[in-house]
Amino acid sequence: MKKVIALTGATGAMGGEVLFSLMQSPENFTVRCLIFEAERKLPAFVKHTLKKYKDRIFFFKGDIARYEDCVKLIDGADYLINCASLIPPKSDHDPHATYLSNFVGTKNLVDAVIAGGNKTAFVHIATVALYGHRGYPHVWGRVGDPIISSDYDCYSAYKLKAERYVLDSGLEKFVSLRQTAVLHKYMFANNLKDGLMFHTSWNCALEWVTDVDSGILCKNLVERDLAGSLDGFWNRVYNIGGGASCRFTGFETLDCGFKLMGSGAKKFFKPNWNIPRNFHGVWFYDSDELEEFLHFRTETFNDFWDKMEKKYPYFKLAKIVPAPIISKLAFKRLFKNTNAPMYWVKHGKEGRIKAFYGSREKFESIGTDWKKFPLLCEGKTENGEIDYKKLKDKDCALLLDHGYDESKPLETLAFEDLDGAAAFRGGKCLAKNYVAGDIHKKIEWQCRDGHTFSSTPYTVLKGGYWCPHCTEPKPWRYGALAKNIPFYSQVYFDSHGQDEVDDVYPLSDDEDKFMENTK
C-alpha cells in the first residue's frame, strides 16, 4: 500500500521543496497537506506541484492552531513532517500569531498523534535560532549546547517551547531536525521588503543549506526508514547543515549576493547598519552526522549563488548604475521599517538598541568606515588578529562543556552523572533512584531557584534545555542565568558584558518600555 505522509508548511521555502521531493520518490507516496487558511495566494512553485501531482497530493485549508484540523491531517498517516512556522520577518511583527503557529500548532500535532494511537512517525523541523547568538570564539556548536533564544526573537522563543514539548511528550517515534540558515528561491524578494536584512551580523557564523537539499533530506528520511536503513536514527535531535562547503560569515554571505550586482557588500552597506550581536547562527560541528544517515547534500553555497545569477540576469544592469544610488533606492528606504536598526536609533527604541548593539554608545562607536571595522573573515577581531582559516578548521573547533562525561553513552549514565550535569546547570537531579537506561522517560529536576520540573535525561543533556520556569524567554533574562550558571556563562559572555547580567527585555514591542535591572 502507498504510504501516507502528512505535511505542514507546504507553502514555505522548505515545505514546498519537501512536497516536490516526495513526489520524485519511486515509493509513489500519497501526501496530505494542511495549508494555512489565511494563505491568500500560493507560491507559483507550490501551485505547480499541486497541479502536476494532483492525483497524489490532497490538501485542505485549515489551521494547526485548531486541534480538530490536526486530527484530520494525521488520521491514517504513516509519517508527519512538520515544517509549519511563522518565521521572520512576519514573526517579528506578530508575536501572538507566532505563538499560535510555532507552539500551539506543534502541541496540537503531537497531541493528535498520541491520541490517535501514537503510530505516526513525527518529523519535527526545529531551528538553529534555538542556540541564539554565537560569536567568536565559540563559533562552533553541536547538539547539547545551551538553548538561548535571542532577545526579542519571538520566532525562536516559541520554537524553543515547541521542540521541548516534542522531546518530553512521550512520542513513540520522533526526530527533531534543527534547520540552519536556508538559501532559498524567495531570498531576494523577502529581504527587500523588511528591515530584517540588517539583522545578519557581519561576523556571525552561518552554515547554510539550500531549500532543494532540505527537501531531498526529508524524502530520503522516509525512503530509508521504509528500507530499514535508519538503525539508531530515531528519537534524537540533529542539526541540519550543508557542511564544510557552506560555512561562511554573515559578511561573506551578503558580499556574495551583492557581487551579483557588480560590487561587494562594502559598496552598498555601512558597518553600523547591521547589528553586531543578538542574532543567531553557528557552524555545526555535528551536521555531518545527519548527512551520514540521509545523504542529502547536492548543492554548495557557491552552487546556490550561481543559480541566482542565472535566475536574475537583470542584476547585471546594476553594474552600470553607481552603487550609492542603488544603496539609496533599494536599501536605505528600508530604514523606515520598524524592524530596521536605523529605525530604532532614530525613534529611541533603547531596549532594541541595547539588545542588538550593547548600547547607543557602542552603536555610535562602530561608525561607517569599513577600514576600521574588524571583520572575522579578514582575520580581525576587536581584540586583535586571528587565523580565520584555522578558526574554520573543524579539527581545531572550540566546543562548549555540557557538564558530564560525553564519552559515555547516555543509556549508561547513572544518577551521579545526571546530578553532576544538573550541578553544572546550577541545580540538581531529584531522581535518586534513577536506573540507567530509559533516557526518554521524564524524571524530576530542581534548578538553583528551587523550581522543580519534569524532563527526560535526553531533553536536558542532548536537548540543551533546563528549567522551563527560568529559561523560557517571557521576558528575556538570560543574563541572570549566565551570572551564576557555568552552562550558560561559557557562551553568553562572548557577546555580553558582566554589567548586563540584570538586564531584562520584554517579550516584544507590545511592551515597548525596556525593563532594566528588574527581577
C-alpha positions as CSV (number, residue, x, y, z in Angstrom):
1,M,0.0,0.0,0.0
2,K,1.1,3.6,-0.6
3,K,2.5,5.3,2.5
4,V,0.6,8.4,3.5
5,I,2.7,11.4,4.6
6,A,1.1,14.4,6.4
7,L,2.8,17.7,5.7
8,T,2.5,21.1,7.3
9,G,4.1,24.3,5.9
10,A,3.9,23.2,2.3
11,T,3.8,26.8,1.1
12,G,7.1,27.8,2.7
13,A,10.6,27.7,1.3
14,M,11.4,24.3,2.9
15,G,8.0,22.8,2.9
16,G,7.4,23.4,-0.8
17,E,10.7,21.6,-1.6
18,V,9.7,18.7,0.7
19,L,6.5,18.3,-1.1
20,F,8.2,18.4,-4.5
21,S,10.9,16.0,-3.5
22,L,8.4,13.5,-2.1
23,M,6.7,13.5,-5.5
24,Q,10.0,12.4,-7.1
25,S,10.3,9.3,-4.9
26,P,9.8,5.9,-6.6
27,E,7.8,5.0,-3.5
28,N,4.8,6.8,-5.0
29,F,3.8,8.4,-1.7
30,T,0.4,10.0,-1.1
31,V,0.9,13.4,0.6
32,R,-1.8,15.1,2.6
33,C,-1.2,18.8,3.2
34,L,-2.7,21.3,5.6
35,I,-2.4,24.7,4.1
36,F,-3.0,27.7,6.3
37,E,-6.4,29.1,5.7
38,A,-5.2,32.7,5.7
39,E,-2.8,31.9,2.8
40,R,-4.3,34.2,0.1
41,K,-2.0,33.3,-2.8
42,L,0.0,30.1,-3.1
43,P,3.6,30.5,-4.4
44,A,3.9,29.6,-8.1
45,F,6.3,26.7,-7.3
46,V,3.8,25.1,-4.9
47,K,0.9,25.7,-7.1
48,H,2.6,24.0,-10.0
49,T,3.5,21.0,-7.8
50,L,-0.1,20.7,-6.6
51,K,-1.4,20.8,-10.1
52,K,1.1,18.4,-11.6
53,Y,0.7,15.7,-9.0
54,K,-3.0,16.3,-8.1
55,D,-3.7,12.6,-8.1
56,R,-1.2,12.0,-5.2
57,I,-1.5,15.3,-3.3
58,F,-4.6,16.0,-1.2
59,F,-4.8,19.3,0.7
60,F,-7.3,21.3,2.7
61,K,-7.3,24.8,4.1
62,G,-7.1,24.9,7.9
63,D,-5.1,26.0,10.9
64,I,-2.8,23.8,13.0
65,A,-3.7,26.1,15.9
66,R,-7.1,24.2,15.8
67,Y,-6.8,20.7,17.2
68,E,-9.5,19.2,15.1
69,D,-7.6,20.2,11.9
70,C,-4.5,18.5,13.2
71,V,-6.6,15.3,13.9
72,K,-7.9,15.4,10.3
73,L,-4.4,15.9,8.9
74,I,-2.7,13.0,10.7
75,D,-5.6,10.5,10.5
76,G,-4.1,7.3,9.0
77,A,-0.8,9.0,8.2
78,D,2.4,6.9,8.5
79,Y,4.6,10.0,8.8
80,L,4.1,13.6,9.8
81,I,6.6,16.2,8.6
82,N,6.0,19.4,10.5
83,C,7.6,22.3,8.5
84,A,5.0,24.9,9.6
85,S,6.3,28.0,11.3
86,L,5.7,31.7,11.2
87,I,9.2,32.9,10.5
88,P,11.0,36.3,10.5
89,P,10.1,38.9,9.4
90,K,6.4,38.1,9.9
91,S,7.1,36.6,13.3
92,D,8.8,39.9,14.4
93,H,5.6,41.8,13.7
94,D,3.0,39.4,15.2
95,P,4.0,37.7,18.4
96,H,0.6,36.2,19.1
97,A,0.3,34.6,15.6
98,T,3.8,33.3,16.1
99,Y,2.8,31.7,19.4
100,L,-0.2,30.0,17.8
101,S,1.8,28.7,14.8
102,N,5.1,27.8,16.3
103,F,4.0,26.4,19.7
104,V,0.2,25.7,19.8
105,G,0.3,24.2,16.3
106,T,3.1,21.8,17.2
107,K,1.5,20.9,20.5
108,N,-1.8,20.1,18.7
109,L,0.0,17.9,16.3
110,V,1.8,16.0,19.0
111,D,-1.4,15.5,21.0
112,A,-3.2,14.4,17.9
113,V,-0.6,11.7,17.1
114,I,-0.6,10.4,20.7
115,A,-4.4,10.4,20.9
116,G,-4.5,8.5,17.6
117,G,-2.5,5.6,19.0
118,N,1.0,7.1,18.7
119,K,1.6,5.3,15.5
120,T,2.6,8.2,13.2
121,A,6.3,8.9,13.0
122,F,6.8,12.6,13.8
123,V,9.4,14.6,12.0
124,H,9.7,18.0,13.6
125,I,11.6,20.8,11.9
126,A,13.2,23.0,14.6
127,T,15.8,25.8,14.1
128,V,19.3,27.0,14.6
129,A,17.8,30.0,16.2
130,L,17.4,27.9,19.4
131,Y,21.1,28.4,20.0
132,G,20.8,32.2,19.9
133,H,23.8,34.4,19.1
134,R,27.1,32.7,18.8
135,G,30.2,34.8,18.3
136,Y,33.9,34.5,18.5
137,P,35.5,32.4,19.9
138,H,32.6,29.9,20.2
139,V,31.6,29.8,16.5
140,W,31.2,26.0,16.5
141,G,28.1,24.4,18.0
142,R,26.5,21.0,18.4
143,V,23.5,19.2,19.9
144,G,23.5,19.6,23.7
145,D,24.7,23.2,23.7
146,P,22.6,25.6,25.8
147,I,19.4,26.7,24.3
148,I,19.4,30.5,24.4
149,S,16.8,32.4,22.4
150,S,18.0,35.9,21.3
151,D,16.3,38.8,22.9
152,Y,13.1,39.9,21.2
153,D,13.1,36.9,18.9
154,C,9.6,35.6,19.2
155,Y,10.2,33.1,16.5
156,S,12.9,31.3,18.4
157,A,11.1,31.7,21.8
158,Y,8.1,29.7,20.6
159,K,10.1,27.2,18.5
160,L,12.0,26.6,21.8
161,K,8.8,25.9,23.6
162,A,7.6,23.6,20.8
163,E,10.7,21.5,20.5
164,R,10.8,20.9,24.2
165,Y,7.2,19.7,24.1
166,V,8.1,17.2,21.3
167,L,11.1,15.9,23.3
168,D,9.1,15.5,26.5
169,S,5.9,14.3,25.0
170,G,6.3,10.5,25.0
171,L,6.0,10.2,21.2
172,E,7.0,6.6,20.3
173,K,8.9,7.6,17.1
174,F,10.1,11.1,16.6
175,V,13.1,13.2,15.4
176,S,13.8,16.9,15.7
177,L,15.8,18.5,13.0
178,R,17.3,21.9,13.8
179,Q,17.3,23.6,10.4
180,T,20.2,26.0,9.7
181,A,20.0,29.2,7.6
182,V,18.3,28.3,4.3
183,L,19.4,29.5,0.9
184,H,16.0,29.6,-0.9
185,K,14.3,30.8,-4.0
186,Y,12.4,33.6,-2.2
187,M,15.5,35.1,-0.6
188,F,15.9,38.3,-2.6
189,A,12.2,39.2,-2.7
190,N,11.9,38.7,1.1
191,N,15.0,40.7,2.0
192,L,13.9,43.7,0.0
193,K,10.6,44.1,1.9
194,D,11.7,44.4,5.5
195,G,14.4,45.6,7.9
196,L,15.2,42.0,8.7
197,M,18.1,42.1,6.2
198,F,20.0,44.3,8.6
199,H,19.8,41.6,11.3
200,T,22.5,39.5,9.7
201,S,25.6,40.2,11.9
202,W,28.7,40.7,9.8
203,N,30.7,38.3,12.0
204,C,28.1,35.6,12.8
205,A,29.0,32.1,11.8
206,L,26.5,30.7,9.3
207,E,26.4,27.1,8.0
208,W,23.9,27.3,5.1
209,V,21.9,24.6,3.3
210,T,19.7,25.0,0.2
211,D,16.0,24.6,0.1
212,V,16.4,21.9,-2.5
213,D,18.7,19.8,-0.3
214,S,16.3,20.3,2.7
215,G,13.5,18.7,0.5
216,I,15.8,15.9,-0.5
217,L,16.6,15.3,3.2
218,C,13.0,14.6,4.1
219,K,12.4,12.4,1.1
220,N,15.5,10.3,1.9
221,L,14.5,10.1,5.5
222,V,11.2,8.4,4.7
223,E,12.6,6.2,2.0
224,R,15.5,5.0,4.1
225,D,13.2,4.3,7.1
226,L,11.0,2.2,4.9
227,A,14.1,0.3,3.7
228,G,15.1,-0.4,7.3
229,S,18.4,1.5,7.0
230,L,18.0,4.1,9.8
231,D,19.1,2.0,12.7
232,G,19.8,4.3,15.7
233,F,18.3,7.3,14.0
234,W,15.0,7.9,15.7
235,N,14.2,9.7,19.0
236,R,17.1,12.1,18.7
237,V,17.9,15.7,17.8
238,Y,20.1,16.6,14.8
239,N,21.5,19.7,13.3
240,I,20.8,20.2,9.6
241,G,23.7,21.9,7.8
242,G,25.3,21.9,4.4
243,G,28.8,21.0,5.7
244,A,32.2,22.5,5.1
245,S,31.3,24.0,1.7
246,C,28.5,26.0,3.3
247,R,30.3,27.6,6.3
248,F,30.7,31.3,6.0
249,T,30.1,34.5,7.9
250,G,27.3,37.0,7.6
251,F,29.6,39.4,5.7
252,E,30.7,36.7,3.3
253,T,27.1,35.8,2.6
254,L,25.9,39.3,1.8
255,D,29.1,40.0,-0.1
256,C,28.4,37.1,-2.4
257,G,24.8,38.3,-3.0
258,F,25.8,41.8,-3.9
259,K,28.7,40.8,-6.1
260,L,25.9,39.7,-8.5
261,M,25.3,43.4,-8.9
262,G,29.0,44.1,-9.7
263,S,30.1,45.2,-6.2
264,G,30.5,43.7,-2.8
265,A,28.7,44.5,0.4
266,K,31.1,47.3,1.3
267,K,29.9,49.3,-1.6
268,F,26.2,49.0,-0.7
269,F,26.3,48.9,3.1
270,K,27.9,50.7,6.1
271,P,29.2,48.7,9.1
272,N,26.8,50.2,11.6
273,W,23.7,49.4,9.5
274,N,23.8,45.7,10.7
275,I,23.5,44.5,14.2
276,P,26.7,43.1,15.8
277,R,25.0,40.7,18.1
278,N,21.7,39.1,19.3
279,F,21.2,37.3,16.0
280,H,21.7,33.5,15.6
281,G,24.0,31.3,13.6
282,V,26.7,28.8,14.2
283,W,28.9,26.3,12.3
284,F,27.7,22.9,13.2
285,Y,30.4,20.6,14.5
286,D,28.0,17.6,14.1
287,S,26.0,18.3,11.0
288,D,27.9,15.6,9.1
289,E,26.1,13.0,11.3
290,L,22.8,13.7,9.6
291,E,24.4,13.6,6.2
292,E,25.8,10.1,7.1
293,F,22.3,8.9,7.7
294,L,20.4,10.7,4.9
295,H,23.0,11.7,2.2
296,F,21.0,14.8,1.2
297,R,23.7,17.2,0.2
298,T,23.8,18.0,-3.5
299,E,24.4,21.8,-3.6
300,T,27.1,24.0,-2.2
301,F,27.0,27.7,-1.1
302,N,28.6,28.6,-4.4
303,D,26.2,26.5,-6.4
304,F,23.3,28.5,-5.0
305,W,24.8,31.8,-6.0
306,D,25.5,30.5,-9.5
307,K,21.8,29.6,-9.7
308,M,20.8,33.1,-8.5
309,E,22.9,34.7,-11.1
310,K,21.2,32.8,-13.9
311,K,17.8,33.4,-12.4
312,Y,18.2,37.1,-12.0
313,P,20.3,38.2,-15.1
314,Y,18.9,41.7,-14.8
315,F,21.0,42.2,-11.7
316,K,23.9,42.8,-14.1
317,L,22.2,46.1,-15.1
318,A,23.3,47.3,-11.6
319,K,26.8,47.2,-12.8
320,I,26.2,50.3,-14.9
321,V,24.4,52.1,-12.0
322,P,26.6,53.6,-9.2
323,A,26.4,51.7,-6.0
324,P,25.4,54.7,-3.9
325,I,22.3,55.2,-6.0
326,I,21.3,51.5,-5.7
327,S,22.0,51.7,-1.9
328,K,19.7,54.7,-1.5
329,L,16.9,53.4,-3.6
330,A,16.9,49.7,-2.6
331,F,18.3,49.6,1.0
332,K,18.2,53.0,2.7
333,R,14.4,53.1,2.1
334,L,14.1,50.2,4.5
335,F,15.4,52.4,7.4
336,K,11.8,53.4,7.8
337,N,10.7,49.8,8.6
338,T,10.1,49.2,12.3
339,N,12.4,46.1,12.0
340,A,15.4,48.1,10.9
341,P,18.1,49.1,13.4
342,M,18.3,52.6,12.0
343,Y,14.6,53.0,12.8
344,W,15.3,52.0,16.4
345,V,18.1,54.5,16.6
346,K,16.0,57.3,15.1
347,H,13.0,56.6,17.2
348,G,14.7,56.0,20.5
349,K,14.0,52.2,20.9
350,E,16.5,51.9,23.6
351,G,15.7,48.3,24.5
352,R,16.3,47.2,21.0
353,I,19.5,49.3,20.7
354,K,20.9,47.8,23.8
355,A,19.9,44.2,23.0
356,F,21.3,44.3,19.5
357,Y,24.3,46.7,19.8
358,G,25.1,46.7,23.6
359,S,24.3,50.4,24.0
360,R,23.7,53.6,22.0
361,E,27.4,54.5,22.6
362,K,28.5,51.2,21.2
363,F,26.4,51.7,18.1
364,E,28.0,55.1,17.6
365,S,31.4,53.7,18.0
366,I,31.0,51.3,15.1
367,G,30.9,54.1,12.6
368,T,30.7,53.9,8.8
369,D,34.3,53.2,7.9
370,W,34.9,49.6,6.8
371,K,38.7,50.1,7.2
372,K,38.1,50.4,10.9
373,F,35.7,47.6,11.3
374,P,37.1,44.2,12.4
375,L,35.7,41.5,10.0
376,L,36.2,38.0,11.2
377,C,36.5,36.6,7.7
378,E,39.5,39.0,7.2
379,G,41.2,37.6,10.4
380,K,40.3,40.6,12.6
381,T,38.5,40.8,16.0
382,E,38.0,43.6,18.4
383,N,41.0,42.3,20.4
384,G,43.4,41.6,17.6
385,E,44.1,39.4,14.7
386,I,43.3,35.7,14.4
387,D,43.8,32.9,11.9
388,Y,40.4,32.7,10.1
389,K,41.4,29.5,8.2
390,K,42.3,27.8,11.4
391,L,39.0,29.0,13.0
392,K,37.1,27.2,10.3
393,D,39.0,24.0,10.7
394,K,36.7,21.5,12.4
395,D,39.7,19.8,14.0
396,C,40.5,23.0,15.9
397,A,37.0,23.7,17.0
398,L,36.5,25.1,20.4
399,L,33.5,23.3,21.9
400,L,31.3,24.1,24.8
401,D,31.2,22.0,28.0
402,H,28.0,20.1,28.6
403,G,28.8,19.2,32.2
404,Y,29.1,15.4,32.0
405,D,31.4,12.7,30.5
406,E,30.2,12.6,26.9
407,S,32.4,9.6,26.2
408,K,29.7,7.5,28.0
409,P,26.6,6.5,26.1
410,L,23.6,8.3,27.5
411,E,21.9,5.0,28.3
412,T,24.8,4.1,30.6
413,L,24.7,7.3,32.7
414,A,24.0,6.8,36.4
415,F,22.3,9.1,38.9
416,E,25.7,10.6,39.8
417,D,26.2,11.6,36.1
418,L,22.8,13.3,35.9
419,D,23.3,15.1,39.2
420,G,26.7,16.4,38.1
421,A,25.2,17.7,34.9
422,A,22.4,19.4,36.9
423,A,25.0,21.0,39.2
424,F,26.8,22.4,36.1
425,R,23.4,24.0,35.3
426,G,23.0,25.3,38.8
427,G,20.7,22.7,40.2
428,K,20.3,19.0,41.0
429,C,18.7,15.8,39.9
430,L,16.0,14.7,42.3
431,A,15.6,11.1,40.8
432,K,18.0,9.4,43.3
433,N,16.5,6.0,42.4
434,Y,17.2,6.6,38.7
435,V,18.4,3.4,37.0
436,A,20.5,3.8,33.8
437,G,18.6,3.1,30.7
438,D,15.4,4.9,29.7
439,I,16.7,8.3,28.6
440,H,13.2,9.3,27.3
441,K,11.3,8.8,30.5
442,K,10.7,12.0,32.4
443,I,12.3,12.4,35.8
444,E,12.4,15.2,38.4
445,W,15.0,18.0,38.5
446,Q,15.4,21.2,40.5
447,C,17.0,24.5,39.4
448,R,19.0,26.9,41.6
449,D,15.9,29.0,42.3
450,G,14.1,26.0,43.7
451,H,11.8,25.3,40.8
452,T,11.1,21.6,40.3
453,F,10.2,20.3,36.8
454,S,9.9,17.1,34.9
455,S,12.0,16.4,31.8
456,T,13.8,13.4,30.2
457,P,17.5,13.0,30.6
458,Y,17.7,13.3,26.8
459,T,15.9,16.7,26.8
460,V,18.3,18.1,29.4
461,L,21.6,16.6,28.3
462,K,21.2,16.4,24.5
463,G,18.3,18.9,24.0
464,G,20.2,21.6,25.9
465,Y,17.2,22.5,27.9
466,W,16.9,23.3,31.6
467,C,14.3,24.8,34.0
468,P,11.3,25.9,31.9
469,H,10.3,28.4,34.6
470,C,13.7,30.2,34.3
471,T,14.8,29.7,30.7
472,E,11.6,30.3,28.8
473,P,12.1,33.8,27.5
474,K,9.0,35.7,28.7
475,P,10.6,38.1,29.3
476,W,14.2,37.5,28.2
477,R,16.6,37.3,31.2
478,Y,19.5,35.1,30.1
479,G,22.0,37.4,31.8
480,A,20.6,36.3,35.1
481,L,21.2,32.7,34.2
482,A,24.7,33.3,33.0
483,K,25.6,35.3,36.1
484,N,25.6,32.1,38.2
485,I,25.4,29.1,35.9
486,P,28.5,27.8,34.1
487,F,26.4,26.1,31.4
488,Y,25.2,29.5,30.2
489,S,28.1,31.8,31.2
490,Q,30.6,30.0,29.0
491,V,28.9,31.3,25.9
492,Y,26.8,34.3,26.9
493,F,29.7,36.5,27.8
494,D,31.3,36.1,24.4
495,S,28.9,38.9,23.3
496,H,27.7,40.4,26.6
497,G,29.3,42.3,29.4
498,Q,29.2,41.4,33.1
499,D,27.3,44.7,33.6
500,E,24.4,43.2,31.6
501,V,23.5,40.3,33.9
502,D,20.5,42.0,35.4
503,D,19.1,43.4,32.1
504,V,15.6,42.2,31.2
505,Y,13.9,42.5,27.9
506,P,10.1,42.4,27.2
507,L,8.6,39.8,25.1
508,S,8.0,42.2,22.2
509,D,7.4,45.8,21.3
510,D,3.9,45.3,22.6
511,E,5.7,46.0,25.8
512,D,7.8,48.7,24.3
513,K,9.3,50.0,27.6
514,F,12.7,48.5,28.3
515,M,12.8,47.0,31.8
516,E,16.2,47.3,33.2
517,N,17.5,45.8,36.5
518,T,14.2,44.2,37.4
519,K,13.7,40.8,38.8
